[in-house]
Amino acid sequence: MLPSDASIDRSGQLPEDSNKTSRSRISAFLLLCAISGVAIFSSTIAKNPVLPILAQQIGADKASIGLIAAASTITGILTSFSAGYLSDRLGRKPLLILSGIVFLTAPFLYLFIQTPLQLAMVRVYHGLATAVFGPVAMAYVTDLASTRRGERLGWFSSSQLAGRALAPVAGAAILAFGAWQWVYAVCAIAGALALLGIFWLPRSAATRTTLPPPPAHQEPRLSTTRIPVRKILFHRTILVTSVAEASQFFAFGALEAFLPLYALSAGVGTATIGLLFGVQVGVRVLVRPLMGRFSDTHGRKRQILIGLLMTALTMIFFPTTSNLVLLLLLSLGFGFGLSVASAATCAFVADLAPQDGRGTALGLMSTIMDIGQALGPILLGVLLMSVSYQVGFAVIGGVMIIATGLFGWLAVEKDNRRRRQGNEHRIP
């Protein structure tokens, strides 16, 4: 059941101390979830599984395919932090409208591409949509939830994942029965619906009241007074949590770019490739809210650690089989691992951030995550120029294992030391 905290006043703001019923706030949250699902469907169908196949058709080699796949994520590296920061200062809705305009216009540009470079440039522009939408929409959700934040973010993420799960199945079906141009026609329609929904959203304002202290199992948050941005930029626990999330999307970006090509080389049909991604994301839709609630009551950090290990191990085993059933099981395991960790990471960063700096903190996390997602396909593409899929995927999984160890050392062990010493001091 969704928590109810406050409502929207007549000016369209979302004050925490409103005396109205919570129905308007819940309605805003449900509308945002619907918008998010449609927007992410639009973004995902533009790249999965059509993008590597299209890139190969216009003459891109494997290294170039990796760069093309990473191009949209590079936009996120450059803009997510700024988008989050600006949403703290200007409000969430103007930034969301900007992302909606890109969701609508970008699909038409694919119809004119003729070279790999042109395709990469279009991906850079299209990446602006999710680079802005992601951190700003998450910050909007945290504005709506002062408690049970992990669960609320879990439901929001599931709405995104529902769109992400449907997109590769729909994209593969369109490719099987029609030209690739029809994929981008559907992409444009979904982008238009997302923009229309954004216009219906009320303006969001970050909460102003003092929130209750975090539970004993959570890290203390930064001061709720206005603080310099550098305090967020150099907050060690926010940084290490963001790196942990980035390691998962490092693997996810590599998998998204090259699993379709591996599956084709192993004799898997085009329509079935979409199913591999569909079941992977489908399990995330179902599991994410449950894991968000679990992290609210049992703590974030050990849950993140377990999810990272699951994701790393399944990544290593993908290219060891061409059996469809085993590939489907590995996709399920990969999706489950992502859910376990990611359900806790976003909520953990929101817990640590000051009330008027959530957009900034989540923007920083998105930037670091995008660095990981961009590097994944680039590294794997370069590796596959000289090594097998088995070796390339093992290297990606190995990098994830290293990141898991780093998180365990810097975050979990630090918490254990504090507990043993009985020192509940704040993080500077």
N, C-alpha and C positions, 0 to 999 in steps of 0.2 A: 504494500500500500504506500502511495506517495505521501511524504510528509507535507504538512501545510504550515506555512510560517507567517505569511502576511498577505497583502493584496496590493492592487494597483490603484493609485488615487486618480482623480479626474484629470490631472495634468499629464498622466501617462507614466509617472514615476513609479518606482517600486520600493517605497519606504518600508523599513522593517517594523516600524511602530504603528502601522495603519490599524484603525479600529474596524475596518471593513472585513467582510468574510474573506477566506483564502481562495474562494472559487476563481477569481480573476487571475490570481497568481498561478494556480494550477493550470488554468486554460492557456496562459502564456507559455508555461512549460511544455504542455502537450503540443501546442502549435510549433514551438521551436523544435521539438523532437520530429514532428512531421516534416518541417522544412529541412532539417538536417538529413533525414533519410533520403529525401528526393535529391538534395544537393550532392550528397556523396554517391548516390546512384549515378548522377550525371557525370561526376568526376571519374568514377571507376570504370564506367562503360567506355569511356574515351581511351582507356589504356589496357584493359584486361578483358579478353586476351588479344584484342585487335592490334595494340600498339607494336609489340615485337614482330608480329606477322606482317603488318603494313611496312614497318621499317625494313624488314628483310626483302620485301617485294620491290622497294625503291632503291635497293643496292647497298644497304648498310651492313657492315660486318659485325661480328659479335661485340667487339670493343665499342663500336659506334652505337650499337643497340643499348649497351649499358649506359653510355653517356646520354642518349635520348631518354631512356627511362628515368635517369636522375635529373634531367633538366628542370622538370616542374618542382622537384624537391629543392633544388638550388634556389629557386625563387623564395621558398619558405625560409631558407637559411637567412636570406637578406631582408625579409619583410615581417616574419612572424613576431619577433620581439617588438618592432616598431608598432605593429598593429595592436598588440596587447597593451602597450604603453599608451597609445593614442586613445584606445577605448576607455582607459581609466580617466583620461582627461576630457575627452569629447563626448563620451557616451558610447554604448555598444551599437546602437542601431545605424548610425551613419557608416560605420565600418562594415557592418553586415550588408548594407545596401550596395556598397562598393564591390564586395565579393559576389553579390548576386548579379551585378551587371557583367562581371567576367564570366560567371557560369553561363549566362545567356549568349554572350557574343563569341566566346572562344571556339565552340564547336564548328561554326561556319568557316573558320580559317583552315581547318583540316582539309576542306574540299579543294583548296588551291595548292597544296604542297606537292612538290615534284622531286625534291632532293632530301637527303638525311638532314642537312643543315637547316632547311626550312622547317622540317618536322620538329627539330630541336627548339627552334625559335618559337614555334607555336606552343610547344610544351612549357616553355618558360613563361609565356603569357598566361596560359591556362592554370599554371601552378599558383598564380596570384590569388585565385579564387579560394582554394583550400588553405593557403598560407594565411589569409586574413580571417576566413570563416572559422577555422579550427580553434585558435586560442580565444577569439572574441566570443564565440558561442559558448565555450566552456566557462568563460568568466561570467557570461550572462546566467548560466545555470547556477553557478556558485552564488550569484546575487540573490537567487530565489531560494537558497537552502542554507540556513545557518546551522542545521543539525542534519545528521544522516546524509552527509555530503557524498560519501562513497556510493551509497545506494542511488541517490539522484543522478550522479554522474554515470552510474552503471546503466540506468534506464536510457539516459541520453545517448550513451555510446551504443546501446543495443539498437536504437533507432537508426544510427549511422550504419551500423553493421548490417542491418536488414537491407538497406540500400546497397551496401557493398556486396552482400551475398547474392542478391538478385542480379546485379549488373553483369558479372561474368557469364552467368547462365544465359541471360538475355542476349548479351553480346555474341556469345558463341552460336546461339541459335540463329541470330540474324546473319552471321557470317556463313553458316551452313546452307542458308536458303536464299541469300541475297548478297549484294555488293557491300563493301565496307562503308560506302557513303551513307547507307541507311543507318549504320550504327551511330554516326554523328548527327543524323537527323533526330533520332530518339534522344541523344545527348542534349541537343538544343531545346527540345520540348521540356525535358526535365529541368533544365536550367531556367526556363521561363517560369515554370511553376514555383521553383524555389524563390525567385525574385519576387513574384507576386505574394507569396507567403510572408516574406520579410517585411513588405510594406504594411502588413497587418499587425506586426509585432508592436507592443508598446515600447517606449523608450525605457531603458534600464538604467538604474543608478546603483552604485555599490552601496551596501548596507552601511549605516552610520552608527548603529548602536554597538555597545561592547558585547562581544560574543562570550559565552561561557568558556572557561579554560579547557584545553584539550584533555581527553582522558589520559590516564596515567601511562598507557601503552604508546601514546603518540609523542612526537617531538614537540617541545614548546614552539609556538609561532613567534614570528618577529613582532615587535611592538606595533600596536594598531595606530599609533600616530604617524603622520606623514614622514617618510624616511627617504634618504637619498637612494637613487636607483642602484648605486654601487653596492648597497647593503644586500639587495636581492642578487645582483650579479655575482657576488663573492660569498654568498651563503653556502657553506660547504655541503650541507645535507640536501638543499635544493639542487645543487650542481650534480652530486653523485646520483641522486634519484633520476635526474634528467638524463645522465649518461646511461643509467640502467635501461630506461625506456628507449633511448637511442639505439642501444645494442639490439633490442628486439626488432626494431624497424630497419636496422642494418640488415638483419637476416630476412625480414619480410620484403624489403625492396629487392634484394637479390633473388628471392624466390619468385616474386611476382614477375620479374623480367625474364627469368630463364627456365622456370619450371615448364611453361608452355613449349619451349623449344626442346627441352629434354623429353617431355612427354611425347611430342611428335616423333622424335628420333627413336623412341621406344615403342612406337606403333600405336599410341593412344590417339583416338580420333579427335577432331577439333571440338565437337560438341561435348565430348567427355572431359576435355580439358577445363571447360567452364564449370563442370560439375565438381572437379577437384577443388577449385577455389570456392565454389558455392557451399560445399559441406564444411570447409574450413571456417568460413565466415559465419555460417549458420550456427555452428556450435558456440561461437563467440556471442551471438545474439542471445542465446538461451542462458549462457553461463555468466555473462558479465554482470547483470544486476545482482545475482546471488553472491558473486564474489565481492561486489562492492559492499553489500550489506555485511558480509563476513568480515571484511576489513574494518568496517565501522565498529564492530564489537570485539574483534580479536587482534587488531593491530595490523599495520600495513607492511612492515619490513620483511618479516619472514615469508609472508605471502608473495611479495615481490621476488624474493630469492628462489622460492620453489618454482614460480612461473618461468623465470629466466632459465633455469636448468632444463625444464621440460622443453622449452622452445629450442634450446641449443642442441639437445640430443636428437629431436625429431628432424632438425635441419640436416644433420649429418647423414641420416639414413635414407633421405629421399632418393638419391640417385643409385642406391644399391639394389633397386628392384624395378622391374617393368610390369609387375602384376598390379592390375587395376585395383583390386580389393586392398592390397597392402598400401598402395598410394593413397587411397581414400582414408585408410586408418591413420596414416602418417599426417594427412591433412587435418584430420580431426584432432590428433594430438598436438599439432602445431597451433591450431586455433585455440585449443583449451589452454595451452601454456600462455599464449598471448593474453587470454582473458584473465587468468589468475593474477598475472603481474600487473597488467595495465589497469585493472579495476582498482588497484591500490595506488599506483604511481600518481595519477592526476589528483586524486583526493588528498594524497600526502602533501604534494606541493601546495595545494589550496589551503590545507591546514596550516602550513608553515608561513604562508604569505600574509602580509598585513591586509586589512580590509580594503584599503584604497589602492592596493598594489597587486590584486589577484591577476588582473589582466597582464600586468608586466611579468609576473612570475610564470604564469602559464604560457605567455609569449616566449619567454626565455626557454622554457622546457620544449616548446614546439620547435624553436630554432635548433636546439641541440638534437632533438629527435630527427629533424629534417637533415641535419648533417649526417647522421647515421644512415638514414634511408637513402640519401644520395650516394654515399660511399659504397653501400652494399652492392648495387648493380655495377658500379664502375669497377670495383675491385674484382668482382666475379667475372665481368666481361673481359678484363685484361688477363686474368688467370686462364680462362677458357681458350684463349688464343694459343696456349702452349701445354695445358694439362687437361685431364679428363674431367667430366662432370663430378665424378666421385671425389677427386682431389679438391676441386674447386669448392664444392659444397662443404667438405670437411674443414677447409680453411675458414669458411664463414662461421661454421659451428664452433670452431676453436676460438675465434675472436669473441664470440658470445660467452664462452666458458670463462675466458679471462675477465670479461666485464662482470660476470656473476661473482667471481672471486673478489674483484675490486669493491663491489657493492657490499658483499658480506664483510669485508675487512673494515671499510670506512663507516658503514652505517650500522650494521647489526652488532658488530663487536663493540663499537662505541657505546651503543645502548646497553650492552651487557656490562661494560665497565661502570657505567653510571649507576646501574641497578646494584651492582656489588658494593659500590662505594656509598650508596644511599644519597648521591648528590644529584638533585633534580634542577641543576642550574640551567639558566636560559642560554641558548646559543646566541653569541653576539652577532 
